[in-house]
């Protein structure tokens, strides 16, 4: 039986995050235009699967995108889910928590955004911010961070056991590539809206973030909610990897349209 593409990128308890692996392109044909065409084909196939997914209302799909600034979360959504009917997909963004959200536990706002039956939800950043930026800036200590890893694993197991398929993607870019992308946002006035001065401050903590990501991936990549480490220096290859894994996951569900309604078999409009 051929090895699934997903298996090439899955993280385990010994995963290491380093810049050298961010530029690898194991799925590339060597021709960028050919790879883009393949992404288009995969996106169309995902769209076909999504029609059955939505019509059947039996499954739920949660896609989590995490990565450093400029790693390509928005670009992934645009290309990988280009063929999906907007009625069947929802994008959830998690920014700094509001005062109301802070008055609850940190997973409260997250649980409200998980997918309903027949729905695909993409988290553009997620509950993992609560073990990443919080740890990098010492807003929580190691003991609290480990407690949150366990809580997150329990939360995701709950989702899995109640019918949610979870795909977690770490978009892995190198520090040099981030520099190029940040500079392009500064140089192009049409991209200024994407740039925040805070991005410069966060970049100063690069090494600490890489360690925080490595720790989080090791602690929370589980059988029911695995992490996939996606080399993301090449945008096209990043999308190629994620599109393949999403399609493999949907196809494994053996989706089909609901059974025909017998009462409609002989119905004819006058």
BATI-642125 format. One record per atom (N, C-alpha, C): residue in three letters; x, y, z. Coordinates in steps of 0.1 Angstrom, whole numbers, plus 5000, padded with zeros to 4 digits. Layout:
BEGIN
ALAXYZ ...
END
This chain:
BEGIN
UNK500949885000 UNK500050005000 UNK500950125000 UNK500750224991 UNK501650344990 UNK501550425003 UNK502650485006 UNK502650565018 UNK501850695016 UNK501050735026 UNK500350855025 UNK501250975025 UNK500951085018 UNK501751205018 UNK501751265033 UNK500651255040 UNK500651305053 UNK501751255062 UNK502051125060 UNK503051055069 UNK504451115068 UNK504751185056 UNK506051245054 UNK506251365063 UNK505151425068 UNK505251555075 UNK504751555089 UNK504351435094 UNK503751435107 UNK504851455118 UNK504551525128 UNK505451545139 UNK505351445150 UNK506451405156 UNK506351315167 UNK506951375180 UNK507151305190 UNK507751355203 UNK509151395202 UNK509851375191 UNK511251415189 UNK511451515178 UNK510351575173 UNK510451665162 UNK511451785166 UNK512251825156 UNK513151935158 UNK512752045148 UNK512752165153 UNK512452285144 UNK513752355142 UNK514152365129 UNK515352435126 UNK515252495112 UNK515952605110 UNK515752685097 UNK516152595085 UNK517052505086 UNK517552435074 UNK516452355068 UNK515452305075 UNK514352225070 UNK513252305064 UNK513252435066 UNK512152515061 UNK512052535046 UNK513152515039 UNK513252535025 UNK513152405017 UNK512952285023 UNK512852165016 UNK511552155008 UNK511652084997 UNK510452074988 UNK510351934982 UNK510051834991 UNK509951694987 UNK508851664977 UNK507751744977 UNK506651714968 UNK506751794955 UNK507751874953 UNK507751964941 UNK508151884929 UNK507651914918 UNK507951854905 UNK509251914899 UNK509652034905 UNK510752104900 UNK510352214890 UNK509052214887 UNK508552314878 UNK507452394886 UNK507652524889 UNK506652594897 UNK505352604891 UNK505252624878 UNK503952644871 UNK503152504871 UNK503952404870 UNK503352264871 UNK502752244885 UNK503552284895 UNK503052264909 UNK501852354911 UNK501752474906 UNK500652554908 UNK499352494901 UNK499552434890 UNK498452364883 UNK497952244891 UNK498952174898 UNK498552064906 UNK497752114918 UNK498152224924 UNK497352284935 UNK495952314931 UNK495752364918 UNK494452394913 UNK493652274912 UNK494252164907 UNK493552034906 UNK493151984920 UNK494051994929 UNK493751944943 UNK492652034949 UNK492652164947 UNK491652254953 UNK490252214947 UNK490252184934 UNK488952144928 UNK488452014934 UNK489351924936 UNK488951794942 UNK488551814956 UNK489151904964 UNK488751934977 UNK487251984977 UNK487052074967 UNK485752134965 UNK484652024963 UNK484951924955 UNK484051814952 UNK483751734965 UNK484851704972 UNK484651634985 UNK483751714995 UNK484051844995 UNK483351935004 UNK481851935001 UNK481351924989 UNK479951914986 UNK479351794993 UNK479951684993 UNK479451564999 UNK479551575015 UNK480651645019 UNK480851665033 UNK479751755039 UNK479351855032 UNK478351945036 UNK476951885035 UNK476651815024 UNK475351755022 UNK475151645033 UNK476151565036 UNK475951455045 UNK475751495059 UNK476351605063 UNK476251655077 UNK476551545088 UNK477551465085 UNK477951365094 UNK479351395101 UNK480151465094 UNK481551495099 UNK481751645101 UNK482851675108 UNK483251805111 UNK484751815108 UNK485251915102 UNK486651925100 UNK487252055105 UNK488252045114 UNK488952165119 UNK490352165114 UNK490752275107 UNK492052285102 UNK492752405110 UNK493852375116 UNK494552475124 UNK495852515117 UNK495952645115 UNK497152695108 UNK497952785119 UNK499152745122 UNK500052815131 UNK501352845124 UNK501952955127 UNK503252985122 UNK503653125125 UNK504953155123 UNK505453285126 UNK504753385116 UNK504853515120 UNK504353615110 UNK504953595097 UNK504153615086 UNK504453595072 UNK504553455068 UNK504253355076 UNK504453215072 UNK503453175062 UNK502353245060 UNK501453225048 UNK500053165052 UNK499553195064 UNK498253145068 UNK497153185058 UNK497153315055 UNK496153365046 UNK496253315032 UNK497453305027 UNK497753245014 UNK497353105013 UNK497553025023 UNK497052885024 UNK495552875022 UNK494852955029 UNK493352955029 UNK492952995014 UNK493553095009 UNK493153144995 UNK493353034985 UNK494452964985 UNK494752864974 UNK494152724977 UNK494352674989 UNK493952534992 UNK492452524992 UNK491752624996 UNK490252614997 UNK489552694987 UNK490252724976 UNK489652804965 UNK488452734959 UNK488352604959 UNK487252534952 UNK486052504962 UNK486152544974 UNK485152514984 UNK484052614984 UNK482752574984 UNK481652654985 UNK481752734998 UNK481652874997 UNK481752955009 UNK480752915020 UNK479552855017 UNK478552825027 UNK479052715036 UNK480052635031 UNK480552525039 UNK481852545046 UNK482352665046 UNK483652685053 UNK483552815061 UNK484252825072 UNK484352945080 UNK485752965085 UNK486253085085 UNK487553115090 UNK487453185103 UNK488153135113 UNK488153195127 UNK489453255130 UNK489553375134 UNK490753445137 UNK490853465152 UNK491953445158 UNK492053465173 UNK493153575175 UNK492753685179 UNK493653795182 UNK493753815197 UNK494253925202 UNK494353945216 UNK492953935222 UNK492853855233 UNK491553835239 UNK490953965245 UNK489553975243 UNK488854085249 UNK488754075264 UNK488154175270 UNK487954175285 UNK486954065288 UNK485954045280 UNK484953935283 UNK485653805281 UNK486453785271 UNK487153655269 UNK488153625281 UNK488753735285 UNK489753715296 UNK489053675309 UNK487753705310 UNK487053675322 UNK486653525323 UNK486953455312 UNK486653305311 UNK487953235310 UNK487953105310 UNK489153025307 UNK489553045293 UNK490853015290 UNK491353055277 UNK490852975265 UNK490152865268 UNK489552785258 UNK488152815255 UNK487552905263 UNK486152935262 UNK485852995248 UNK486653095244 UNK486353155231 UNK486653065219 UNK487452965221 UNK487852875211 UNK486752775209 UNK486152715219 UNK485152615218 UNK483952675210 UNK483652795211 UNK482552855204 UNK482752855189 UNK483952845184 UNK484252855170 UNK484452715163 UNK484452605170 UNK484652475164 UNK483552445154 UNK483852355145 UNK482852335134 UNK481652255139 UNK480552285132 UNK479352215133 UNK479352105123 UNK478352015124 UNK478251895115 UNK478151955100 UNK479051895092 UNK479051935078 UNK479852065075 UNK480552115085 UNK481252245083 UNK482752225084 UNK483452295076 UNK484952305077 UNK485252435083 UNK486052435094 UNK486452565100 UNK487952565100 UNK488552685096 UNK489952705096 UNK490252805107 UNK491152765116 UNK491652855126 UNK492952925121 UNK492853055118 UNK493953125114 UNK494653185127 UNK495553115132 UNK496053115146 UNK494953045154 UNK495353015167 UNK494452925174 UNK494652935189 UNK494152835196 UNK494352825211 UNK495852795214 UNK496652765204 UNK498052745206 UNK498852875209 UNK498152985206 UNK498753115210 UNK498953125226 UNK498053045233 UNK498153045247 UNK499252965253 UNK499952895245 UNK501252825249 UNK502452875241 UNK502252975233 UNK503353025225 UNK503753165229 UNK502953265225 UNK503353405229 UNK503253415244 UNK502353345250 UNK502353365265 UNK503553305272 UNK504153205266 UNK505353145272 UNK506553225268 UNK506653265255 UNK507753345250 UNK507953475259 UNK506853535263 UNK506953655270 UNK506853635285 UNK506853515289 UNK506853475304 UNK505553525311 UNK504453525303 UNK503153555309 UNK502653435317 UNK503153315313 UNK502953195321 UNK504253125323 UNK504353045333 UNK505652975336 UNK505552835330 UNK506652755332 UNK506752625326 UNK505652535332 UNK505352545345 UNK504352455351 UNK502952485345 UNK502652605343 UNK501352645337 UNK501252605323 UNK502452615316 UNK502452585302 UNK502152435300 UNK502852345308 UNK502652205307 UNK501152165311 UNK500652235320 UNK499252215324 UNK498352245312 UNK498652355305 UNK497852385293 UNK498052285282 UNK499252225280 UNK499352125270 UNK498452015273 UNK498351965285 UNK497451855289 UNK495951895287 UNK495652025290 UNK494252065288 UNK493852075273 UNK494852115265 UNK494652125250 UNK494451985245 UNK495251895249 UNK495151755244 UNK493751695248 UNK493351725260 UNK491951675265 UNK490851745256 UNK491051875254 UNK490051945246 UNK489951895232 UNK491051865226 UNK491051815212 UNK490551665212 UNK490851595222 UNK490251455223 UNK488751465224 UNK488251555231 UNK486751575232 UNK486251605218 UNK486851695211 UNK486351725197 UNK486451605188 UNK487551525189 UNK487751415181 UNK486651305184 UNK486451285197 UNK485551175201 UNK484051215198 UNK483851335195 UNK482451385191 UNK482351415176 UNK483251365168 UNK483051365154 UNK483851465146 UNK484851535153 UNK485651635146 UNK486951585142 UNK487251595129 UNK488551555124 UNK489451675125 UNK490651665131 UNK491551775133 UNK492851765126 UNK493151865118 UNK494451875111 UNK495152005116 UNK496351985121 UNK497152095126 UNK498352115118 UNK498552235112 UNK499652255103 UNK500552365109 UNK501852335111 UNK502852435115 UNK503552475102 UNK503252605098 UNK503852655086 UNK505252705090 UNK506252625086 UNK507652645090 UNK508452725081 UNK508752855084 UNK509552935076 UNK510852965083 UNK511953005076 UNK513153035082 UNK513253185085 UNK514153215094 UNK514353355098 UNK514653445086 UNK515553395077 UNK515953475065 UNK514753495056 UNK513853395054 UNK512653415046 UNK511753515052 UNK511553505065 UNK510653605071 UNK511153745069 UNK512453765070 UNK513053895067 UNK512653945054 UNK512753865043 UNK512453905030 UNK510953945029 UNK510053865035 UNK508653895034 UNK508254015042 UNK508854035054 UNK508554155061 UNK509054285054 UNK510254275047 UNK510754385040 UNK509854415028 UNK509354315022 UNK508454335010 UNK507154415014 UNK506754385027 UNK505554455032 UNK505854605034 UNK507054635038 UNK507454765040 UNK507754845027 UNK508354775018 UNK508654835005 UNK507454864996 UNK506454784997 UNK505254794989 UNK504154864996 UNK503754984993 UNK502655065000 UNK501354985000 UNK501154904990 UNK499854824990 UNK499854705000 UNK501054685006 UNK501154575016 UNK501254635030 UNK501254765032 UNK501454825045 UNK500454785055 UNK499254755050 UNK498154715059 UNK498454575066 UNK499354505060 UNK499754375066 UNK500854385077 UNK501454505077 UNK502554515086 UNK502254585099 UNK502754535110 UNK502554595123 UNK503954615129 UNK504154735135 UNK505454755142 UNK505854645152 UNK504754585158 UNK505054485167 UNK505754365161 UNK505554345148 UNK506254235141 UNK507754245143 UNK508354365143 UNK509754385145 UNK510154335159 UNK509354365169 UNK509654325183 UNK509554175184 UNK508554115178 UNK508353975179 UNK509553895173 UNK510053955162 UNK511153885155 UNK512453875164 UNK512553975173 UNK513753965182 UNK513753845191 UNK512553785192 UNK512453665200 UNK512353535192 UNK512953545180 UNK512853435170 UNK513253295176 UNK514453295182 UNK514953165188 UNK514053115199 UNK513553205207 UNK512653165218 UNK511353105212 UNK510853165201 UNK509653115195 UNK509852975189 UNK511052955183 UNK511252825177 UNK511252715187 UNK511852755199 UNK511852655210 UNK510452635215 UNK509652735216 UNK508252725221 UNK507452635211 UNK507652655198 UNK506952575189 UNK507352435190 UNK508652405191 UNK509152275192 UNK508552205204 UNK508552275215 UNK508052215227 UNK506552185226 UNK505752275220 UNK504352255218 UNK504052145209 UNK504752135198 UNK504552025188 UNK504851885195 UNK505851885202 UNK506251755209 UNK505151715219 UNK504651815226 UNK503651785237 UNK502251755232 UNK501951805220 UNK500451805216 UNK500251745202 UNK501251675197 UNK500951595184 UNK500451455189 UNK499251435187 UNK498651315192 UNK497951235180 UNK497651115183 UNK496951025173 UNK495651095168 UNK494951155177 UNK493651205174 UNK493751345168 UNK494851415170 UNK495051555165 UNK496551575162 UNK497051515151 UNK498551525148 UNK498951665143 UNK500151695145 UNK500751815139 UNK501451775126 UNK501351855116 UNK502151835104 UNK503151955102 UNK504351935101 UNK505352035099 UNK505552055084 UNK505152175080 UNK505052205065 UNK506152305062 UNK507152265054 UNK508252355049 UNK507552465042 UNK507752595046 UNK506952705040 UNK507752815035 UNK509052795033 UNK509852905026 UNK509352925012 UNK508952815005 UNK508352814992 UNK506852814993 UNK506152924989 UNK504752934991 UNK503952824983 UNK504452804971 UNK503752704962 UNK503852564968 UNK505052524973 UNK505252394979 UNK504452384992 UNK504352485000 UNK503552485012 UNK502152455009 UNK501552514999 UNK500152494995 UNK499952354989 UNK500952304982 UNK500952174977 UNK500852064988 UNK501652084998 UNK501651985009 UNK500251985016 UNK499852105020 UNK498552115027 UNK497352065019 UNK497352105007 UNK496252054998 UNK496151904997 UNK497351844996 UNK497451694995 UNK496851635008 UNK497351685019 UNK496951625032 UNK495451645034 UNK494851765031 UNK493451785033 UNK492651695024 UNK493051675012 UNK492351585002 UNK492451445007 UNK493651405011 UNK493751265016 UNK492851235028 UNK492751335037 UNK491851325049 UNK490351315045 UNK489951395036 UNK488551395031 UNK488251265024 UNK489151215015 UNK488851095008 UNK488850975017 UNK489650985028 UNK489650865038 UNK488250855045 UNK487450965045 UNK486150955052 UNK485150885043 UNK485550855031 UNK484650785021 UNK483250855021 UNK483250985018 UNK482051065017 UNK481151025006 UNK479851045008 UNK478951024997 UNK477751115000 UNK476951144990 UNK475751214991 UNK474651134999 UNK473751205006 UNK472751125013 UNK471951035004 UNK471350935009 UNK470550845001 UNK469350914994 UNK469050874982 UNK467850944975 UNK466550924984 UNK465651024982 UNK464451014989 UNK463450934981 UNK462950824985 UNK461950744977 UNK460750824973 UNK460350914981 UNK459050984978 UNK459251084966 UNK460451104962 UNK460751194951 UNK460951114937 UNK460950984938 UNK461350904926 UNK460350924915 UNK459150934917 UNK458150954906 UNK457551094906 UNK458151184913 UNK457551314913 UNK457851394900 UNK456851444894 UNK456951524882 UNK456251654883 UNK456951754879 UNK456351894879 UNK455351904868 UNK454251964870 UNK453151984860 UNK453552114852 
END
